[in-house]
């Protein structure tokens, strides 16, 4: 049996999500063919959880890679847990299903395993993901994310997606959604930036109390080449505490950072285009961090965000103003 089947979590709607996924976001200067190759390599070595999004603008490449591995007999469609996300320019309720159907066509799939509200903020509807008004200001719109959520619920009922969730929601926003009158389905997960420098302990506790899985992106820090990443942030994988723990266990700092999340009950996404690192990041199920290791890594928290998404900062639903 594939080890991703063994190392999975049951979601609050009964579906199963592998604990480790491959992230596919990349800087614009990275050829999209590299993403396609990375997905193929990842599936070949055992990954079964692939995380994509409308905003990454590479769903066609992700889809081709998955379909090629299905055609080769490496996997069946039901073996793959595939996620995508509706971006802010399609979060108007009447556009959500259209966005999902666009993603399905690009991915060459009849259904998604998971569909997320990518960000709790709406912008002017249209093809431009970051529209601006005539004065050059962000073209933000006041769309209630609870209305967007209702549209996701309808997509689930229509069989276009098996599970639905959110991304980049803070604790207060998640609570608002859970308390929404007429809520039909709870979000199965909240995908957020989470790593030893931003361990999201309060949000994680809230999610556990409400049977919502926390999914960590940027679990290894992030690539400063990405246009949207905050510059001059400390490099997580150079941290001396992580390096010392890694040396003690005969592992890499990346493996320690990923294992840390697993032991906290967090599903973790790891992104790499290197076959060696893709394989290495998978080798996190055969060792255990000690309690003192976990405590030391907890002590690294310093509320560093690699992803601040300042384009949205003037919107009342901007999620990073709250103290998580």
N, C-alpha and C positions, 0 to 999 in steps of 0.2 A: 504493500500500500504506500502511495506517495506520502512523504512525511508531512506535507501541508494538510493532508486529510487528518492526520493524527494531531497536529498542532493548530487547532481551530477553536473559535469561540461561538457559542450559540447566542444568536441575537434575540431580542425580546419578541420578535415575530416568528421565531422558530427556525429561521434560516441560519446557515453556518457561514462564518467568515474566517478565512485563514489568518493566523496571527501576524504573519509577515507578508507585506505586499511590495511590489515594485512601483515606485513613483516614476512618472513620465514627464514632469515639467522640465523645461530646459530653456536656457537663454536663446534669444532669437538667432544669434550667430552660429548656434550648433545646427548642423544639417539635420533635417527631419529624418533622413535615412538612418542616422545614428540611433534615434529613438526606436525605429523599426527593428534595427539589428539587436538593440539591447533587450527588447521584449522577446524576440526569438531566443536569444541566449538564455534569458531568465527562465522561460518555459522549459527549455532543454535541460537545465540543471535542476528543475524542480519547483520553481515558483508557480503558484496557481492563483494569486491575487494580483490583479493589474489595476492600478489607479490612474484614471485619465480625467479629462475635463474639456468642456467646450472651449474654455479660455486658453488652453495649452496649444490649440490650433494644430494638433497632431493626431486627432482621432483616426484619420484615414490610415496613417502609418501604423498606429497601434492595432487597428482592425486587420490590416493586411498581415501583420506578423502573427496575430492569433489565428486567423483563418489558414495561414500557411502551415502552422503546427497542427491544426485540426486535420487539414487535408493530408498531411504526412502520417497521420495516425498516432502522433505523439500524445495528444489529448483529445477528449471529446468536449463539446461546448459546455456540458454540465460540469466538467472538471474545473472550469475557469470561473473565478469570481471577478467580474468586471464592473468597475465603478466609473461613472461620469458625473458631471455637475452642471447645473444650469447657471450661466453667468448673469451678471446684474442687468445687462441690456435685454435679457429675455425673462426676467423675473416678474414681469407683469403677468398676472394669472392667466390671461387669455393666450399668452405666448409660450407657457411652460411646456405644454404637450408638443407644440411645434418644435421647440428646441430639443426635446427628448427624441422626437422622431428623426430630426436631423442627425443627432448623435448616433442613433441606431443605424441609419443608412451608412454613415461614414465607417462605423465599426463592423458593418455587415452582420448585424445581429437582429433577432426578432424580439429580444428582451434584454434588459440590463439586470444585473444582480443588485445593484445599489445606485440610487440617484440622489444627489445632494443639492441643497441650496448652497451655492459656493460661497456666498457672502450675504449678510443680512441687510444689504443696501441695494437700492434700485437706481438705475440711470436711464436716460432717455432711450426708448426702445429703438432698435435698428441694428444694423450690421456692425457699427463701430462699438467695440467693447469699452472704450474710454472717451465718450463724446464730450465736447465742450460747447458752451454757448458762444454767442457773437463776441463776447468780451474775453473769451479764452478761459472762462471758469468751468469747472467740472459740471456737466449737465446732470445734476442729481435730481431724483424724483422721489416723492413721498409715497412709496408703495409699502403697505403693511406686509411684513414677511409672513404673517399669519395667513394672509390671503394667498400668497405664493404656496404656502404649505398645503392649503386646501386643494390647489391645483395638482400638487404632487400626490396627494391622497387619491385623486381621480385617476392619475396615471397608474397607480398601483392597482386600483380596482379594474382598470382596463386591461391589466395583464402586461403592460409595457415594461414594468419594473417589479422586481420581487420585494425589495426593501427600500425604504426611503429614510433619509437623514439630513443632517445639516453640517455646515462647515464654517469655522470662524465665528461661531456664536459664543458670546460670553455667558457667564452664569445667569445673569439677570435676564438675558434674552431667551435662554433655554427655559428658564422658569416661566417666562411669559408664554412661550409656546405650549408648555405642558399644561398651563392653566387656561388655555384658550377654550372658550365655550364651544361645545360640539366637536372637540378633538376626536378624530376617528382612529388615527394611528399615532402612537408615540414615535419620535425619531429613534432609529435603532442605534445611531452613533452621532458623535460630534467630532469632526475632523479638524484639528487645530495644530498650530505650531507647538511642539513640545519636545524639549531636550533638557539636558542637565542644567543649562543656563536659564531655562524657562520651564520649570517642571510642572506647572499647572496643578499644584497639589489640591487647591480648593475646588477647582473645576472637576478634577478627577474624583474627589470624594463625592461631590454632588452627583456626578454621572453614575457612580457605583450605587448610590442610594436610590437612584431612579431607573436602574436597569438599562442604562445607556452606555454603550461602549465608547471610550475615548480612543480616537485614532490619531497617532502622532505623525505629522509631516515635519520636514526639516529636522528629523531626529538625530542627524549627524552634523547639525549646523547647516550652513548653506553655501552655495556657490556665489561668491561676490560678483561674478560675471553677469549674473542675472540682473536685468534692468531694474527690477522691483525690490531688490535686496538692499537693506540699509548698509551703507558703507562704513568702514572702520570698526566693525564689530570684532570682538575677539574670536580667534579660530578655536572652535570647540575641541577638535581632535588633537590640538597641540597642548591641551590642558595637562599640566604635570600630574594632577591627581588621577585623571583617566589613564595617562600613560603608565603611571606606577602600578595601578590595579591591573592593567592589561599585561604588563611585564610579569606580574606575580602569577597570573593565570596562563601565561603563554599564549595570549590572544592579542588582537589588535585593539587600539582605542575605539575603533568603529564597532567592533563586535561587543565590546563592553557597554558602549552607549546604547546599542540595540537591546542587549540582554537586560540592561537596567529597566527598560520600558516593559519588557515581557514580564519581569518579576513584579512589576507594579500593577499588572493587569491591563496594560495598554497594548492595543494593536499598533504595530509600527510599520511605517513605510520607509523603504530605503531606495535611493536613486543612485545609479551608477551606469556609465556606458562601458566600463572596463569589465571584460569577462572574468578576470581574476577577482575583482572586488565584488562583482555580482555573486560569484561562487562563495567568496569569503563571508559576505553578509548573510548568506543562508546558514552558515555554520554557527548558529547561536542557540541551538536546542540541546547541545550535549555538554554544557557546563553550567555551573551555578555560581552566582556572586554571593559572597558571604554577607551576613548582616552588617558587619562593619564596613564592607565595600559599599553597600546600599546607603548606609548612613553618610559615608564620605561623599558619595555622589550627590545625595540630597543637599549636602552643604554647599554645593557649587551654584545653587540657584541664585541668580542675580537679576532676574526679570529683563533679560536681554531678548529683544525681538529682532530677528533677521528680516521679518516681513511686517512692515507697518502699514502698507497700502494707503499712503498719505493722500492719494487722489480722492479718497472718500472721507477725509477727516472732517469736513464741514457738515456731513450728513448726521442727523440726530440718531440714526441707528449705527453709526460708526462704533465697532465693538471694542476697540482697544483703549478707549478712554477710561473704562472701568478698571478698578483694581481687582484682577482675578484672584 
